Amino acid sequence: MRMMSKVAGLTMAALAFAAAGSCANAAAAPKQPQVLADDYVAEPLPPGFQVILTEREGPVFADANGLTLYNWPRRGLRIGAAGDYPGKSDCTDKRVTETGGFMEPYPPGLVVPNAENRPTCVQVWPPVYAEEGAQPVGAWTVITRDDGKKQWAFRGQAIYTSWLDHQPGDVLGTSVAGPGGRSGGRNIVAPAINMPPVFSVSTTVRGRVLRAERGNDRAMVYTSDRDGVNKSNCSETCLKDWTPVLASALAESRGQFTVFERVPGIRQWAFRGKPLYIRGRAGAAPDVNDEGGSVAGWHDVYTQRVLAPPKEFTVQDTLTGDVLADRNGKTIYVYSCMEDTQDQLACDYPDAVQDYRLAICGGGDPVRCQEQFPYVAAAKDAKAESRLWTVMWIDPMTGHRAKEGQTGAKSVWAYRERPVYTYRDEEPGDILGHQFGESEGLNNGYVGFFLKNVYFGRE
């Protein structure tokens, strides 16, 4: 089957529930603010599978119920490795009750909290089983699990859904902290973006950021307000600080990317009609991390933008970049947690065991935890434009979900259905709670809600 692209210029009403080929339906929907999204490469899919356009991760593969698909490629940890080998699944129905010793200095063989009730890997990450007689389709194949059941795989990696996802467009199986959509080594399975090989896209809390290769780097790209459609007005003085992203003589327009002649014989790339540049003159080290931009009239490029956080939140400038903050200017923090077990289950959401979080924030004392990292309170009827933000009821003494109005329960803001917190910061711009915990806060601890991915220190 011939590969083709799908341009996802969808309304917000259709964004979370759209499947491949749904643009016509989106056009007929009631008028909503237009949201530009990634143009992806459509390819053959198993029966019932589809592409869903999500708010932060862009287009993702989903099952017949619209639930996002994930894989678990084997990767090295501090000691040893975990995950699936190609053509195999290491996610089983065996309950893991001991640590694996992957995250030094913790030894293997320690009994994990709530061991007798701990869910199994297949409960948390249900395998996507293949029907009897299912045949390979394109990059999709069928593997045989150790229990004899057939499971779908994509490019050799076994495929799962997440028990945290409830409806089409949910990508709650990914971690809150850190970019890339990875939780316990699980990755989102997504179609290729329809773009020339020189470009790539990074997922950030603000949206999907476009980058271009320059040497061994993936540099940020920018557009200028002074340019026209497929026309560059950057010359002479401008070129001392900005380098056009040039296209070769054989390059052809592709999807939302076009090639135009900036001067006779010199061709340049444009995205959605806007000429593209790298900050810094040719031959100099490129700007690889300046997400958010800092020069008037110049803008970093998003293939898709995330909708705004709740209106009561603010943005504060810190010594290391902009952070999201509450109405009083106090930095917002998110909690990250992954168990040191063979199945690498996440423990950062309120339905998971809370022993790890309570140990970090209060030495096991929930009262001290609330003093150290208090929840960000929300009015019970509060709403956000972005579906990434919700209001939930939490019992602060246990850290688990509570019923609305339950005695002692609090109505709090949550990002991807994980509560968010403040810290004992004194002034707007303080980030004293950032990287509070193990592995700079990313394995079990708190990190600031930075609006620039660079401050997580990784792509």
Secondary structure as the mmCIF struct_conf table of DSSP 4:
data_model
#
loop_
_struct_conf.conf_type_id
_struct_conf.id
_struct_conf.beg_label_comp_id
_struct_conf.beg_label_asym_id
_struct_conf.beg_label_seq_id
_struct_conf.end_label_comp_id
_struct_conf.end_label_asym_id
_struct_conf.end_label_seq_id
STRN STRN1 MET A 4 THR A 11
HELX_RH_AL_P HELX_RH_AL_P1 MET A 12 LEU A 15
TURN_TY1_P TURN_TY1_P1 ALA A 16 PHE A 17
TURN_TY1_P TURN_TY1_P2 ALA A 20 GLY A 21
HELX_RH_AL_P HELX_RH_AL_P2 CYS A 23 ALA A 27
TURN_TY1_P TURN_TY1_P3 ALA A 28 ALA A 28
BEND BEND1 ALA A 29 ALA A 29
HELX_LH_PP_P HELX_LH_PP_P1 PRO A 30 LYS A 31
STRN STRN2 GLN A 34 ALA A 42
TURN_TY1_P TURN_TY1_P4 PRO A 47 GLY A 48
STRN STRN3 GLN A 50 THR A 54
TURN_TY1_P TURN_TY1_P5 GLU A 55 GLU A 57
STRN STRN4 GLY A 58 ALA A 62
TURN_TY1_P TURN_TY1_P6 ALA A 64 ASN A 65
HELX_LH_PP_P HELX_LH_PP_P2 LEU A 67 LEU A 67
STRN STRN5 THR A 68 THR A 68
HELX_LH_PP_P HELX_LH_PP_P3 LEU A 69 LEU A 69
STRN STRN6 TYR A 70 ASN A 71
STRN STRN7 PRO A 73 PRO A 73
STRN STRN8 ARG A 75 GLY A 76
BEND BEND2 ARG A 78 GLY A 80
STRN STRN9 ALA A 81 ALA A 82
BEND BEND3 GLY A 83 GLY A 83
STRN STRN10 ASP A 84 ASP A 84
HELX_LH_PP_P HELX_LH_PP_P4 TYR A 85 TYR A 85
TURN_TY1_P TURN_TY1_P7 PRO A 86 GLY A 87
BEND BEND4 ASP A 93 LYS A 94
HELX_LH_PP_P HELX_LH_PP_P5 ARG A 95 VAL A 96
STRN STRN11 GLU A 98 GLU A 98
BEND BEND5 GLY A 101 GLY A 101
BEND BEND6 MET A 103 MET A 103
TURN_TY1_P TURN_TY1_P8 GLU A 104 PRO A 105
BEND BEND7 TYR A 106 TYR A 106
HELX_LH_PP_P HELX_LH_PP_P6 PRO A 107 PRO A 107
TURN_TY1_P TURN_TY1_P9 PRO A 108 GLY A 109
HELX_LH_PP_P HELX_LH_PP_P7 LEU A 110 LEU A 110
STRN STRN12 VAL A 111 VAL A 111
HELX_LH_PP_P HELX_LH_PP_P8 VAL A 112 VAL A 112
TURN_TY1_P TURN_TY1_P10 PRO A 113 ASN A 114
HELX_RH_3T_P HELX_RH_3T_P1 ALA A 115 ASN A 117
HELX_LH_PP_P HELX_LH_PP_P9 ARG A 118 THR A 120
HELX_RH_AL_P HELX_RH_AL_P3 CYS A 121 VAL A 124
BEND BEND8 TRP A 125 TRP A 125
STRN STRN13 PRO A 127 PRO A 127
STRN STRN14 TYR A 129 TYR A 129
HELX_LH_PP_P HELX_LH_PP_P10 ALA A 130 GLU A 131
TURN_TY1_P TURN_TY1_P11 GLU A 132 GLY A 133
STRN STRN15 VAL A 137 VAL A 137
TURN_TY1_P TURN_TY1_P12 GLY A 138 ALA A 139
STRN STRN16 TRP A 140 THR A 144
TURN_TY1_P TURN_TY1_P13 ASP A 146 ASP A 147
BEND BEND9 GLY A 148 GLY A 148
STRN STRN17 LYS A 150 PHE A 154
TURN_TY1_P TURN_TY1_P14 ARG A 155 GLY A 156
STRN STRN18 GLN A 157 ALA A 158
STRN STRN19 TYR A 160 TYR A 160
TURN_TY1_P TURN_TY1_P15 TRP A 163 LEU A 164
BEND BEND10 GLN A 167 GLN A 167
TURN_TY1_P TURN_TY1_P16 PRO A 168 GLY A 169
TURN_TY1_P TURN_TY1_P17 LEU A 172 GLY A 173
BEND BEND11 THR A 174 THR A 174
BEND BEND12 VAL A 176 GLY A 181
STRN STRN20 ARG A 182 SER A 183
TURN_TY1_P TURN_TY1_P18 GLY A 184 GLY A 185
STRN STRN21 ARG A 186 ILE A 188
HELX_LH_PP_P HELX_LH_PP_P11 PRO A 191 ALA A 192
STRN STRN22 ILE A 193 ILE A 193
TURN_TY1_P TURN_TY1_P19 PRO A 197 VAL A 198
STRN STRN23 PHE A 199 THR A 203
BEND BEND13 VAL A 205 ARG A 206
STRN STRN24 GLY A 207 ARG A 214
TURN_TY1_P TURN_TY1_P20 GLY A 215 ASN A 216
STRN STRN25 ASP A 217 MET A 220
STRN STRN26 TYR A 222 SER A 224
TURN_TY1_P TURN_TY1_P21 ASP A 225 ARG A 226
STRN STRN27 GLY A 228 GLY A 228
TURN_TY1_P TURN_TY1_P22 VAL A 229 ASN A 230
STRN STRN28 LYS A 231 LYS A 231
HELX_RH_3T_P HELX_RH_3T_P2 GLU A 236 LYS A 240
TURN_TY1_P TURN_TY1_P23 ASP A 241 ASP A 241
STRN STRN29 TRP A 242 PRO A 244
STRN STRN30 LEU A 246 ALA A 247
TURN_TY1_P TURN_TY1_P24 ALA A 249 LEU A 250
STRN STRN31 ARG A 254 ARG A 254
TURN_TY1_P TURN_TY1_P25 GLY A 255 GLN A 256
STRN STRN32 PHE A 257 VAL A 263
TURN_TY1_P TURN_TY1_P26 PRO A 264 GLY A 265
STRN STRN33 ILE A 266 PHE A 271
TURN_TY1_P TURN_TY1_P27 ARG A 272 GLY A 273
STRN STRN34 LYS A 274 PRO A 275
STRN STRN35 TYR A 277 ARG A 279
BEND BEND14 GLY A 280 GLY A 280
TURN_TY1_P TURN_TY1_P28 ALA A 282 GLY A 283
BEND BEND15 ALA A 284 ALA A 284
HELX_LH_PP_P HELX_LH_PP_P12 ALA A 285 PRO A 286
BEND BEND16 ASN A 289 ASN A 289
TURN_TY1_P TURN_TY1_P29 GLU A 291 GLY A 292
BEND BEND17 VAL A 295 VAL A 295
TURN_TY1_P TURN_TY1_P30 ALA A 296 GLY A 297
STRN STRN36 TRP A 298 ASP A 300
STRN STRN37 TYR A 302 ARG A 305
HELX_LH_PP_P HELX_LH_PP_P13 VAL A 306 ALA A 308
TURN_TY1_P TURN_TY1_P31 LYS A 311 GLU A 312
STRN STRN38 THR A 314 THR A 318
TURN_TY1_P TURN_TY1_P32 LEU A 319 THR A 320
STRN STRN39 GLY A 321 ALA A 325
TURN_TY1_P TURN_TY1_P33 ARG A 327 ASN A 328
BEND BEND18 GLY A 329 GLY A 329
HELX_LH_PP_P HELX_LH_PP_P14 LYS A 330 LYS A 330
STRN STRN40 THR A 331 THR A 331
HELX_LH_PP_P HELX_LH_PP_P15 ILE A 332 ILE A 332
STRN STRN41 TYR A 333 CYS A 337
STRN STRN42 MET A 338 MET A 338
BEND BEND19 ASP A 340 THR A 341
TURN_TY1_P TURN_TY1_P34 GLN A 342 ASP A 343
STRN STRN43 ALA A 346 ALA A 346
BEND BEND20 TYR A 349 TYR A 349
TURN_TY1_P TURN_TY1_P35 PRO A 350 ASP A 351
BEND BEND21 ALA A 352 ALA A 352
HELX_RH_AL_P HELX_RH_AL_P4 ASP A 355 GLY A 362
TURN_TY1_P TURN_TY1_P36 GLY A 363 GLY A 364
HELX_RH_AL_P HELX_RH_AL_P5 PRO A 366 GLN A 372
BEND BEND22 PHE A 373 PHE A 373
STRN STRN44 TYR A 375 TYR A 375
STRN STRN45 ALA A 377 ALA A 377
TURN_TY1_P TURN_TY1_P37 LYS A 380 ASP A 381
BEND BEND23 GLU A 385 SER A 386
TURN_TY1_P TURN_TY1_P38 ARG A 387 LEU A 388
STRN STRN46 TRP A 389 ILE A 394
TURN_TY1_P TURN_TY1_P39 PRO A 396 THR A 398
BEND BEND24 HIS A 400 HIS A 400
STRN STRN47 ARG A 401 ARG A 401
TURN_TY1_P TURN_TY1_P40 GLU A 404 GLY A 405
TURN_TY1_P TURN_TY1_P41 THR A 407 GLY A 408
STRN STRN48 LYS A 410 TYR A 415
TURN_TY1_P TURN_TY1_P42 ARG A 416 GLU A 417
STRN STRN49 ARG A 418 TYR A 421
BEND BEND25 ARG A 424 ARG A 424
BEND BEND26 GLU A 427 GLU A 427
TURN_TY1_P TURN_TY1_P43 PRO A 428 GLY A 429
TURN_TY1_P TURN_TY1_P44 LEU A 432 GLN A 435
STRN STRN50 PHE A 436 GLU A 438
TURN_TY1_P TURN_TY1_P45 SER A 439 ASN A 443
STRN STRN51 ASN A 444 GLY A 448
STRN STRN52 PHE A 450 PHE A 450
BEND BEND27 LEU A 451 LYS A 452
HELX_RH_3T_P HELX_RH_3T_P3 ASN A 453 PHE A 456
TURN_TY1_P TURN_TY1_P46 GLY A 457 GLY A 457
#
